[in-house]
Amino acid sequence: MDTPHIAFIGAGNMAASIIGGLLQSGHPSNHLSAADPAPESLERISAMGPIAVFNDNAAAAVTADVVILAVKPQVMAEAAASLAPVIQKNGAVVISIAAGITTASLQKRLGEGAAIVRCMPNTPALLRAGASGLYATAATSPAQRSFAEYVLSAVGTTAWVDAEAQLDAITALSGSGPAYFFLFMEAMIDAGCELGLDRKTATGLALQTGLGAARMATESPLELTELRRQVTSPGGTTERAVQQFEEDDLRTVVASAMRAAAQRAAELARELG
């Protein structure tokens, strides 16, 4: 794959993280550009290397193969409209990482035939440990899909979906998912304190346990169910805790919460679209 020129429209935290991941993976800085109205954001990008920075969106995207829309949903329509003439001329694939903005809405602003990939990353992408769901419109070529996957792989793993509506499920699972784990760890820490531990000790043990469990889940060839069984000795403490979770219907609670998240994602798409 030829090295694409990648332009970032919006230079906030997520854009900076993706740029950092690309540079770390060997992407040349002279094949990157960024536009943002905030001088401090552009200064941060410039500090990462000799990356061309602009106040004007179209100027940043004029030679781009890939244009990443990393602006807030509320200003997406204006940003997309400012890029339409450039996109129509250079045929760049446009990747949107803004929640709730549909490809149909972007198509109206960018023009007929524009190649669009809608992406739902999550906040661990800021640590290059993210999980991103991607959906491409029919106008997006295989090469452009490869460009999109190349960009998002710089900050974690990627998964493609065949229907745009499935991004609501991605939002409910990985997009909102970090907050679920944070809440569960908060609950573990509070319970540890109730059982007699000081908060510093409970926090350290809970966080390290979460990190260790995630590593085991991702690095072991075993299924999650088997990993759980290996920790759950018959008649032991873990078995008693897991039984209590099942009696309290943890799975139903999780499923209900994720349905609510997916429903809200669909509502936001209608509101912002």
Secondary structure, 3 states (H helix, E strand, C coil): CCCCCEEEECCCHHHHHHHHHHHHCCCCHHHEEEECCCHHHHHHHHCCCCCEEECCHHHHHCCCCEEEECCCHHHHHHHHHHHHHHHHHHCCEEEECCCCCCHHHHHHHHCCCCCEEEEECCHHHHHCCEEEEEEECCCCCHHHHHHHHHHHHCCEEEEECCCCCHHHHHHHHHHCHHHHHHHHHHHHHHHHHHCCCCHHHHHHHHHHHHHHHHHHHHHCCCCHHHHHHHHCCCCCHHHHHHHHHHHCCHHHHHHHHHHHHHHHHHHHHHHHC
